[in-house]
Amino acid sequence: MKYNDGPMKRKRSKSIEVIRRMEADARRYIWHPFTQMAEWEKGTPLIIERGEGIHLYDIHGKRYLDGVSSIWVNLHGHRKAAMDRAIKNQINKIAHSTLLGLTNIPAIRLAKKLVALAPPGLTKVFFSDNGSTAMEVALKIAFQYWHHRGRTQKTKFLSLVNAYHGDTIGSVSLGGIELFHGTYSPLLFPTHKVGAPYCYRCFLSKTYPECRLACADEVETVLSRHHQEIAAVVIEPMIQGAAGMLTWPPGYLKRIRDLCTRYRVLMIADEVFTGFGRTGTMFACEHEGVTPDLMAIAKGLTGGYLPLAATLAAGEIYDAFLGEYREFKTFFHGHSYTGNQLGCAAALANIEIFEKERVLERLKPKIETLARFLKPLKDHPNVGEVRQIGLIAAVELVKDRIKKVPFPLEERWGYRVAGEALKRGMILRPLGNVVPLLPPLSVTIPQLKKMVAILIESIRAVTTAD
Ligand SMILES: *Cc1c(COP(=O)(O)O)cnc(C)c1O
């Protein structure tokens, strides 16, 4: 079938009948994550057929900018030749064998690489297959570590308000986003929840830097009272992502590390989102020269190609699990696909791209340019704050800029902006009233300019229409 409808559209690979049938099946069979399905069933699903660089192509051949890096995972673009090649080479050998009782070549190579890359002191790698699970592993290790050390009263965790650590029950227990986590509260274990830095809406009504990080003093207050029963402090270093890309003031992360050391509790850094260059450094902990005791990584680990995750542990923690078999100090945990060869091969290729293409170095001008392009938004009457760290940008929309009055969530301003962006050829996914923009790290400066221009136009289109 011939199809000629402007420069954005290419030849369809499928007939319109095949497409209609697939759209019907898309409504009928899949239950989508974080999606009101009644609404989904009424809409026309956006069916992706392929990708190329920072673009996705739908089943009609229409092209979109991947403005969310396929939900924060993609780093070097889609169909990156070196990534594709590494996976094809691996599949010619083997796709998967277990890590229970055996090991494999890509897993060994990757573990060695990760230890070399990670903040110093993290010397052991426990593989799993998604970020939530990497956090579950960290929680169980932290708990069991204290058990082995004879500190059996250390069974609790300190986590932050606005935290997001995944969707499994343990990681939801650590979560602090009412909309996502509130429903499940009867199922969850209690944690010590402390207010988190969110300078635009400071829970202590203070201003940085005059506040002298009073929010960190709150952590200290809880630790000083309860450290005897606390196994670990759990944080998302430098930025709380899912809560709305809430960036941290300088010094907070370092203070948390110092407090954990002083009160003898472990520090678990959830770098699932921030790891692999997202914030401008390989890991966000590097911004303040911090080494956590346990660190979870996932999203960018395979460059956005395959589900693989890992929990890195300090040698001292690992050592506490050593003993005679009959002591049962073993870490009794593992998943079917732990150490999957294809995933590990993808992760190795990802890391090699960072090295060969000097990804972090080449990120610097992009980060500065992104900040410059975003500037015009700061004067918009419905923009409360524009936040950025590395190649993460986010716009918090407000009803009243002076009084910082938020839009009611049910009015779905974030969604409206994303809808306008889609019309202009860019995929965005809002977090309530916050609209994040997260290009793949491989984005070029002209592409970045285009993405920000679409973001700005979409915000204007929505806010002036009202
Ligand atoms: C995405 C995310 C998770 C959960 O990872 P999944 O792979 O989706 O299970 C955990 N922590 C943070 C900070 C995340 O952004």
The ligand as an ORCA input file, in Angstrom:
! r2SCAN-3c Opt
* xyz 0 1
  C      12.731      1.982     38.119
  C      13.244      2.043     39.489
  C      13.206      0.915     40.321
  C      12.535     -0.357     39.921
  O      13.154     -0.984     38.827
  P      12.308     -2.028     37.966
  O      13.319     -2.584     37.015
  O      11.247     -1.237     37.283
  O      11.758     -3.041     38.891
  C      13.787      1.015     41.570
  N      14.353      2.147     41.983
  C      14.402      3.240     41.206
  C      15.081      4.471     41.731
  C      13.822      3.243     39.949
  O      13.817      4.352     39.208
*
